[in-house]
C-alpha cells in the first residue's frame, strides 16, 4: 500500500475537486487567493482550471500575476510568459496589479523587470487609449454626423 500523499498535495487535490464541483468565478478566485503564497501551486490550479474550461476572467489573471510577481523565483520563470498568455486571452494588467508587481520587483532588486513592466504598462495604456471601443464608437459617430 502506497503512503498517503503529503499534506500540501492532498490539500491541493481537495481544492481542485472543490473547484471542479462548483466552477464559479468566485470559487476560482477564492482558491487562487488561498494559494497565492505558493505561486507554483496557484499556477498549477490556474492551468488546470483553464484546461477544464472553468470561468477565468480579468480578476483571476491579475490575481495570478500578482502571486507570480510577489515570489522572486516564480517571477523569474513564470511572470513574463504568464503576462503574454494573459494578453493572448484578451486581458490586460490592471493598475493595482501593476503597482503591486512594481513594488515586488523593487523589493527583490529586479531592476530589469521593473523597467520592462513600466514600458509594457505604458505601451498597453497608449494602445488602450488609441483603440478603445468607446473611442472608436465615438469616432464613428462623429464621422457619420459629418463632424470629422
Buried (B, 14 or more C-beta within 10 A) or exposed (E): EEEEEEEEEEBBEEBBEEBEEEBEEEBBBBBBBBBBEBBBBBBBBBEBBBEEEBEBEBBBBBBBBBBBBBBBEBBEBBBBEBBEBBBEEEBBBBEEBBEBBBEBBEEBEBEEBBEBBEEBBEEBBEEEEEEEEEEEEEEEEEEEEEEE
